[in-house]
Amino acid sequence: MALPESLEGRLRIPLIGAPMFIVSGPELVIAQCKAGIIGSFPALNARPKSALDDWLKQIKDELAEYQQDHPEQTVAPFAVNQIAHASNPRLFNDVETCVRHEVPIIITSLRPPEEIVTAVHGYGGLVFHDVVSLRHARKAIEQGVDGIIAVCAGAGGHAGPVSPFALVKEIRREFAGTLILSGCITTGNDIVATLAMGADLAYSGTRFIATNEARAVPTYKKMIVDSRAEDIVYTSLFTGVHGSYLRGSIANAGLDPFNLPEGDKNDMDFSHGADTEAKAWKDIWGAGQGVGTIDEILPAYDLVLRMEREYRDTLEQLKAR
């Protein structure tokens, strides 16, 4: 197992708040980092594209000020997610902006481009790439990424179908770098389990939708709290790639969640970013199977402190056994 030197001593618990379309903004990222976990957001959430520069400045300034006023606190670095897809015309501009701001961590999705790795390594940053299979992990490793995010069965968003017990172990056999696990991470107990499986960091998105700082509409947050694992629908209809969505939001859009046609991967289009007219993410809400353990909406800082207590209590219980 390997945690990058630049992250040593900078995390309260080994956790990354995953970037979520529409939902993640500066408010959530800042709250997560102040609480001592890595906060992140998709670059495409900043609209128009000129807003990305403002978001990065806001995050850097507020975290620096907080660290200066609270030198005893653990303030974590932040990350920006880049969708490396041919239909994303903002990619070059967004990466250039992130390089100029020396964003500590870049999370790449869909394609692990070597040019991004080179650019980020140029100022000492890290590149983590999300994958749903060992084949995709191998491609990312060839490009020299620092970390692999294993997006396993049960995760929200564009989740894979493979069990974490299988995918984490297969990747670890071939990769000595930082390994991050995504899929149903909602409690501190889950973070302990993540480490036990051989990963270095946990990756949690759905749990942070039900926080005060998330940009999800109130009905979305309420549906997260009211839903269970059986309410998650795994379908390729909305983006062309299989993803996990809340059944209630699909029904509210006038569709039959039990009878959805397959989507076409060629229809995937990021040309408008989060402004897209497509229903996915805006009206068809993403979520992972971990919703069944989410019972309330909390400030992100309070949620992280609770997860830390659960994490440390679980470690103590295991030692006692």
C-alpha positions as CSV (number, residue, x, y, z in Angstrom):
1,M,0.0,0.0,0.0
2,A,1.2,3.5,-0.7
3,L,0.0,7.0,0.3
4,P,1.8,9.8,-1.6
5,E,4.2,11.8,0.5
6,S,2.3,15.0,-0.2
7,L,-0.7,13.6,1.6
8,E,1.1,12.2,4.7
9,G,-0.2,13.9,7.8
10,R,-2.7,16.0,5.8
11,L,-5.8,13.9,6.3
12,R,-8.0,13.4,9.4
13,I,-9.2,10.1,8.0
14,P,-8.2,8.3,4.7
15,L,-11.1,9.6,2.6
16,I,-11.8,11.5,-0.6
17,G,-15.2,13.3,-1.2
18,A,-15.9,12.2,-4.7
19,P,-16.7,14.8,-7.4
20,M,-20.4,14.8,-8.4
21,F,-22.0,16.5,-11.4
22,I,-24.3,19.4,-10.4
23,V,-23.8,18.6,-6.7
24,S,-20.2,19.5,-5.9
25,G,-19.2,23.1,-5.7
26,P,-16.8,25.3,-3.8
27,E,-18.9,25.3,-0.6
28,L,-18.8,21.5,-0.3
29,V,-15.1,21.2,-1.3
30,I,-14.1,23.8,1.3
31,A,-16.1,22.2,4.0
32,Q,-14.6,18.8,3.3
33,C,-11.1,20.1,3.2
34,K,-11.6,22.0,6.5
35,A,-12.8,18.8,8.0
36,G,-9.6,17.0,7.0
37,I,-10.6,15.0,3.9
38,I,-9.9,15.6,0.3
39,G,-12.8,17.6,-1.3
40,S,-13.3,17.5,-5.1
41,F,-15.5,18.8,-7.9
42,P,-15.9,18.3,-11.6
43,A,-14.4,21.1,-13.7
44,L,-17.5,21.1,-15.8
45,N,-19.6,22.2,-12.8
46,A,-18.0,25.6,-13.0
47,R,-20.2,27.5,-15.5
48,P,-19.3,29.4,-17.7
49,K,-15.8,28.0,-18.1
50,S,-14.3,31.3,-16.9
51,A,-15.9,30.5,-13.5
52,L,-13.4,27.7,-12.9
53,D,-10.7,30.3,-12.3
54,D,-12.9,32.0,-9.7
55,W,-13.7,28.7,-8.0
56,L,-10.1,27.7,-7.7
57,K,-9.1,31.1,-6.3
58,Q,-12.0,30.9,-3.8
59,I,-11.1,27.5,-2.6
60,K,-7.4,28.2,-2.3
61,D,-7.9,31.6,-0.5
62,E,-10.5,30.3,2.0
63,L,-8.5,27.2,2.9
64,A,-5.3,29.2,3.3
65,E,-7.0,31.7,5.5
66,Y,-8.6,28.9,7.6
67,Q,-5.3,27.1,8.0
68,Q,-3.6,30.4,9.1
69,D,-6.4,31.1,11.7
70,H,-6.5,27.4,12.9
71,P,-2.9,26.1,12.6
72,E,-3.8,23.2,14.9
73,Q,-6.3,21.8,12.4
74,T,-5.7,19.3,9.7
75,V,-6.7,21.0,6.4
76,A,-6.7,18.6,3.5
77,P,-5.8,19.4,-0.2
78,F,-8.4,19.5,-2.9
79,A,-9.0,17.9,-6.3
80,V,-10.5,18.7,-9.6
81,N,-12.1,16.1,-11.9
82,Q,-11.4,16.3,-15.6
83,I,-13.6,14.4,-18.1
84,A,-11.1,13.3,-20.7
85,H,-13.5,12.6,-23.5
86,A,-13.5,13.7,-27.1
87,S,-16.8,15.5,-26.7
88,N,-15.5,17.8,-23.9
89,P,-14.3,20.9,-25.7
90,R,-13.3,22.5,-22.4
91,L,-10.7,19.9,-21.5
92,F,-7.6,21.8,-22.7
93,N,-8.7,25.1,-21.2
94,D,-9.8,23.6,-17.9
95,V,-6.5,21.6,-17.5
96,E,-4.5,24.7,-18.4
97,T,-6.4,26.7,-15.6
98,C,-5.8,23.9,-13.1
99,V,-2.1,23.8,-14.0
100,R,-1.8,27.5,-13.6
101,H,-3.4,27.2,-10.1
102,E,-1.3,24.2,-9.3
103,V,-4.3,22.1,-8.2
104,P,-2.9,19.5,-5.8
105,I,-4.8,16.5,-7.3
106,I,-6.4,16.0,-10.7
107,I,-8.9,13.2,-11.0
108,T,-9.3,12.0,-14.6
109,S,-12.2,10.0,-16.0
110,L,-12.9,8.0,-19.1
111,R,-9.4,8.3,-20.6
112,P,-6.1,8.7,-18.8
113,P,-4.2,11.1,-21.1
114,E,-0.5,11.1,-20.8
115,E,-0.3,14.9,-21.5
116,I,-2.4,15.6,-18.3
117,V,-0.1,13.4,-16.2
118,T,3.0,15.2,-17.6
119,A,1.5,18.7,-17.0
120,V,0.4,17.9,-13.5
121,H,3.7,16.2,-12.5
122,G,5.4,19.3,-13.8
123,Y,4.4,21.3,-10.7
124,G,4.5,18.3,-8.3
125,G,0.7,17.5,-8.4
126,L,-0.9,14.1,-8.4
127,V,-3.1,12.4,-10.9
128,F,-5.7,9.8,-9.9
129,H,-7.7,8.0,-12.5
130,D,-11.1,6.2,-12.0
131,V,-11.6,2.8,-13.6
132,V,-14.3,0.1,-13.6
133,S,-12.1,-2.8,-14.7
134,L,-8.5,-4.2,-14.6
135,R,-8.2,-3.5,-18.3
136,H,-8.9,0.2,-17.8
137,A,-6.5,0.2,-14.8
138,R,-3.7,-1.2,-16.9
139,K,-4.1,1.6,-19.4
140,A,-3.9,4.2,-16.7
141,I,-0.9,2.6,-15.1
142,E,0.9,2.8,-18.5
143,Q,0.2,6.6,-18.6
144,G,2.0,7.0,-15.3
145,V,-0.9,8.0,-13.0
146,D,-0.2,8.2,-9.3
147,G,-3.4,6.6,-8.1
148,I,-6.2,4.3,-9.4
149,I,-9.8,4.7,-8.2
150,A,-11.6,1.4,-8.4
151,V,-15.2,2.3,-9.0
152,C,-16.9,-1.0,-8.0
153,A,-20.4,-2.4,-7.9
154,G,-22.8,-0.4,-5.9
155,A,-21.1,3.0,-6.4
156,G,-23.0,6.0,-7.6
157,G,-22.6,7.6,-11.0
158,H,-20.8,5.6,-13.7
159,A,-20.2,2.6,-11.5
160,G,-18.7,-0.7,-12.6
161,P,-20.2,-4.2,-12.2
162,V,-17.3,-5.8,-10.4
163,S,-17.2,-6.6,-6.6
164,P,-14.6,-4.6,-4.7
165,F,-13.2,-7.9,-3.3
166,A,-12.3,-8.8,-6.8
167,L,-11.3,-5.5,-8.4
168,V,-9.2,-4.2,-5.6
169,K,-7.1,-7.3,-5.3
170,E,-6.6,-7.7,-9.0
171,I,-5.4,-4.1,-9.4
172,R,-3.2,-4.3,-6.3
173,R,-1.3,-7.3,-7.8
174,E,-0.2,-5.1,-10.6
175,F,0.0,-1.6,-9.1
176,A,2.1,-0.4,-6.1
177,G,0.8,3.1,-6.2
178,T,-2.1,4.7,-4.4
179,L,-5.3,2.6,-4.6
180,I,-8.7,4.2,-3.9
181,L,-11.9,2.3,-3.4
182,S,-15.3,3.6,-4.5
183,G,-18.7,1.9,-3.7
184,C,-21.1,2.3,-0.8
185,I,-18.7,4.2,1.4
186,T,-21.0,6.0,3.9
187,T,-19.6,5.3,7.4
188,G,-16.3,5.2,9.2
189,N,-16.7,1.4,9.4
190,D,-16.6,1.3,5.6
191,I,-13.3,3.2,5.5
192,V,-11.7,0.5,7.8
193,A,-13.0,-2.2,5.5
194,T,-11.5,-0.3,2.6
195,L,-8.0,-0.4,4.2
196,A,-8.4,-4.1,5.2
197,M,-9.0,-5.0,1.5
198,G,-5.7,-3.4,0.5
199,A,-6.7,0.1,-0.6
200,D,-5.1,3.3,0.7
201,L,-8.1,5.7,0.5
202,A,-11.8,5.5,0.5
203,Y,-13.9,7.5,-2.0
204,S,-17.4,8.6,-1.0
205,G,-19.9,10.6,-3.1
206,T,-23.5,9.6,-2.3
207,R,-23.2,10.3,1.4
208,F,-22.2,13.9,0.8
209,I,-25.2,14.6,-1.3
210,A,-27.2,14.7,1.9
211,T,-25.2,17.5,3.4
212,N,-26.0,21.2,3.8
213,E,-23.3,22.4,1.5
214,A,-24.1,20.1,-1.5
215,R,-25.8,21.8,-4.4
216,A,-28.4,19.2,-4.8
217,V,-32.0,20.4,-4.6
218,P,-33.9,19.7,-1.4
219,T,-36.0,17.0,-3.0
220,Y,-32.9,15.2,-4.2
221,K,-31.4,15.2,-0.7
222,K,-34.7,14.0,0.8
223,M,-34.9,11.2,-1.7
224,I,-31.3,10.1,-0.7
225,V,-32.5,9.9,2.9
226,D,-35.7,8.0,2.1
227,S,-34.2,5.5,-0.3
228,R,-32.7,2.0,0.1
229,A,-30.3,-0.1,-1.9
230,E,-33.2,-1.6,-3.8
231,D,-34.2,1.8,-5.0
232,I,-31.0,2.2,-7.1
233,V,-31.4,1.5,-10.9
234,Y,-28.3,0.5,-12.9
235,T,-28.8,1.5,-16.5
236,S,-27.0,2.8,-19.6
237,L,-30.0,4.7,-21.0
238,F,-29.2,8.2,-19.9
239,T,-25.5,8.6,-20.9
240,G,-24.7,5.5,-22.9
241,V,-22.6,4.1,-20.1
242,H,-24.0,2.2,-17.2
243,G,-24.6,4.3,-14.1
244,S,-26.6,4.1,-10.8
245,Y,-29.6,6.3,-10.4
246,L,-32.5,6.9,-7.9
247,R,-35.6,5.0,-9.0
248,G,-37.8,7.8,-7.7
249,S,-36.2,10.4,-9.9
250,I,-36.7,8.1,-13.0
251,A,-40.3,7.6,-12.2
252,N,-40.8,11.4,-11.6
253,A,-39.5,12.0,-15.1
254,G,-42.3,9.9,-16.5
255,L,-40.3,6.8,-17.2
256,D,-40.8,3.2,-16.1
257,P,-37.7,2.3,-14.0
258,F,-38.4,-1.4,-14.4
259,N,-38.5,-1.2,-18.2
260,L,-35.7,1.0,-19.5
261,P,-34.1,0.5,-22.9
262,E,-30.4,0.3,-23.4
263,G,-28.5,3.5,-24.2
264,D,-25.9,4.0,-26.9
265,K,-22.3,4.6,-25.8
266,N,-21.8,6.8,-28.9
267,D,-24.4,9.2,-27.6
268,M,-22.2,10.2,-24.6
269,D,-21.7,14.0,-25.0
270,F,-19.9,16.4,-22.6
271,S,-19.9,19.3,-25.1
272,H,-22.2,21.4,-22.9
273,G,-20.9,20.1,-19.5
274,A,-23.3,20.5,-16.6
275,D,-25.5,22.8,-18.8
276,T,-26.6,19.9,-21.0
277,E,-30.2,19.6,-21.8
278,A,-30.1,15.9,-21.1
279,K,-32.0,14.6,-18.1
280,A,-29.1,12.7,-16.6
281,W,-27.7,14.3,-13.3
282,K,-30.1,17.3,-13.5
283,D,-33.4,15.5,-13.3
284,I,-32.4,11.8,-13.2
285,W,-30.4,11.8,-10.0
286,G,-27.3,9.6,-9.4
287,A,-26.8,7.7,-6.2
288,G,-25.1,4.5,-5.0
289,Q,-26.4,1.5,-3.1
290,G,-25.1,2.9,0.2
291,V,-28.2,5.2,0.4
292,G,-29.8,2.6,2.8
293,T,-27.5,3.8,5.6
294,I,-28.1,7.5,5.1
295,D,-30.7,8.8,7.5
296,E,-30.2,12.5,7.8
297,I,-28.8,15.7,6.2
298,L,-25.8,17.1,8.1
299,P,-23.2,19.8,7.7
300,A,-20.3,18.2,5.9
301,Y,-17.9,19.1,8.8
302,D,-20.1,17.3,11.3
303,L,-20.4,14.3,9.0
304,V,-16.7,13.9,8.7
305,L,-16.2,14.1,12.5
306,R,-18.9,11.4,12.9
307,M,-17.1,9.2,10.3
308,E,-13.9,9.7,12.1
309,R,-15.4,8.6,15.4
310,E,-16.8,5.5,13.7
311,Y,-13.5,4.8,12.0
312,R,-11.5,5.0,15.3
313,D,-14.1,3.0,17.3
314,T,-14.1,0.3,14.7
315,L,-10.3,0.1,14.8
316,E,-10.4,-0.2,18.6
317,Q,-13.1,-2.9,18.4
318,L,-11.0,-4.9,16.0
319,K,-7.9,-4.6,18.2
320,A,-10.0,-5.9,21.1
321,R,-11.0,-9.0,19.2
